[in-house]
Amino acid sequence: MMSDFSRLGVAAIRDGVAKGEFKAVEVAEALNARVSAAKALNAFIVETPEKAIEAAQAVDADRAAGKPLGKMAGVPIGMKDLFCTQGVQTTAASHILEGFLPTYESTVSANLWKAGAGMLGKLNMDQFAMGSSNETSYFGNVISPWRRNDGSNAALAPGGSSGGSSSAIAARLCPAATGTDTGGSIRQPAAFVGISGIKPTYGRCSRWGVVAFASSLDQAGPMARDVRDCAIMLEAMAGFDPKDSTSLDLPIPAWEAGLNSDLKGKRIGIPREYRLDGIDEDIAKMWENGIAWFKDAGAEVVDISLPHTKYALPAYYIIAPAEASSNLARYDGVRFGLRDLPEGAGLQDMYAATRAAGFGEEVRRRIMIGTYVLSAGFYDAYYTQAQKVRALIARDFDNAWASCDLILAPTAPSAAFGLGEKNADPLSMYLNDVFAVPASLAGLPAISVPGGLSKEGLPLGLQIIGKALDEQAVLNAGLAIERRSGFVAEAAQWW
Amino acid sequence: MSVDKDTVNKIARLSRIAISDAEADKMVGELNGILAWVEQLGEVDVTGVEPMTAVITNKLRLRDDAVTDGDVRDKVLANAPAKEGSFFGVPKVIE
C-alpha cells in the first residue's frame, strides 16, 4: 500500500523506516516533491532535495546492514535559515548574507544529521529573526497555508520569526522543522498555524553556528505537528556543547520515553496579569477550555500573580536590540557577505553603505535603538534599568513556583492576522509577543500547542511555561491538552 | 527622553548605517514612539535589585590554555567579498 508520507509525523516515519514498512528514500522523494510544488507559500529560501535523498540513502543502507538507527533516522526536516549549514547558503533571510556559504555546520543541525534526519531545504524567516509575521525577510513574505472561513482568501501571516518553519509544517511539506525563539519566535508561529513548538530552557540547545540575534535570549527548539514529535526532535537537537559558553553541561533526559499525560498532583498557575483588558473573546474562551482540560487531566488549577508582566515587553525591546546592535556589528563588508563600495569611498563609508544596503528596515531600526540605549549617557537609564526589571520578571516566576508547577496562558493575543495589517506601526507588531516574551526573559521552557479555532476558523495556541530544566512537565502538559482538545483541523490545500 | 534629527544622525553614524535625510526624518518619529513606550520601565522600583547577568545559573567554564583551533586561513577567507592573496581586501585607509 502506498502511504501518503506527507501525513506521517516524526515518530511514524522513524518507526516505519525502522520496521521496514517503507524506505527512507521513498519518504524523502515524496516530501521533496511536495516542497518543490509549494512555491506559492515561499516557505523555503533554498531547496536541497539532494541532501534529503543522501541522508535517506545512508539510513536505508544502515538498516540493510543491521546497524543501529538514530533518533530521527529517515525523517526529512526543514532547517530554519538561521542555522549555518556547511556549503549550503545561509542568510538569516537578509540581503547582507546573500550568497554566504558556511564552511562549518551549526551544532544543532549537525546533531540532527547525526541522528539520521535529512534536510529538505533552508526555511524562510523574518530577517535576522526580527519580526512576528515573516514580513521582514529579504526573500519575500511567507504565506500561511491557512485562510479565514469568510471566503476572502486574504493572505495570512504564518507568524514569526520561524514562519517558514510553521508554514511548511502546517502545509505538510515536512513533518518537523527547527525554529529559534528569542521572544516567542517558535511559539507564536506554531500557534498561528495549529502546530506545536517548544522553546527549551536557555542553554539546552547550542547556539554555536546559529546566526546571533540576542545571545542572552536566543534558543533553538523543534516545531512539529504533535507533542511526541517535538519531544523526539528536541532530544536529537539538545546537548552540551563546549563551543557555546552558555551551553548547559547536563545530560539530556529521555523526553519521549518520559511522556505521560496524567497530571495528577500537578498545580497549574493561571497568571492574573495575563488577563488583559479587552482580551480577544476567542482567546479567552480557549484559555477557559485549557483550564477545564487540565482539571480533567487531574491537575489543580491555582490563581497566581506575575506582577511585573506589563514591563516584560518594554524590557525586551531594550535588551534584544542592545544585544543585536552588538552582534550585528560583524557585518562590515570585509569578512563575508555583501560589500557596497561607492566610488572613491573610504573604509568607514564602505561600512555605512554596506550596512544600509544589506540590512532591512526593521533590522536597521533595531540596531539603531540598541546603539542608542547602549550609548554614553543613556546606558544606565535604559539598558541597566531593563536588566534590573528582567531580574524582577525572573523573580516573579521563582515566586510563582512556590504555589504552582506549570503556568497556562495563551500563546498570542489573537489568531493570525493578514499580511500588511500590522506593519504600519512597529509597536503594534511588537505587542503580538506580549504573552511569549516573559518566559524568554526568564530563560524558561515553554511550549505552544493547538487550543482550538477562532470564529474565523483560524488556529489558536495555548502556552505552557515550566520551571527551568523541566521540559518533561511542559511536554506532558502539552500532551494532556493534545489528548483533550480534539484539534484535527488543517489548512485546505490551495497552493 | 526624546531624540531629534541630529541625534538620529549621530546614532546612525555610531551604528555605521548610512541614512538619507528623509529616512532620518522618519526615524525620529519611530524612535520616539518606541522610546516613549519603553520609558515606563522608569516607574519600576528597582531598589536593591542587581541587573540580570545570566538567566540560568551556570558556571563559566575555563579551558586549558592550549591551541584547539586554527590553520583554517582559506576557510576564513572563503566568503570574503574581496581578498588579495591571503588577506582581506579593504579600501585604502591611510592617505
Interface residues (C-beta under 8 A of the other chain):
Chain A: F100 L101 T103 Y104 T201 Y202 G203 S216 P242 S245 T246 L248 D249 H308 K310 Y311 P314 A315 Y317 I318 S325 A329 D332 G333 V334 R335 F336 G337 L338 R339 L341 A345 G346 L347 Q348 D349 M350 Y351 A352 A353 R355 A356 F359 R364 R365 I367 M368 I369 T371 Y372 S375 F378 A381 Y382 T384 Q385 A386 Q387 K388 V389 R390 A391 L392 A394 D425 P426 L427 L441 A442 G443 A468
Chain B: M1 V3 T7 V8 I11 A12 R13 L14 S15 R16 I17 A18 I19 M27 E30 L31 G33 I34 L35 W37 V38 E39 Q40 L41 G42 V44 V46 V49 E50 P51 M52 T53 A54 V55 I56 N58 L60 R61 R63 V72 K75 V76 A78 N79 A80 P81 A82 F88 V90 P91 K92 V93
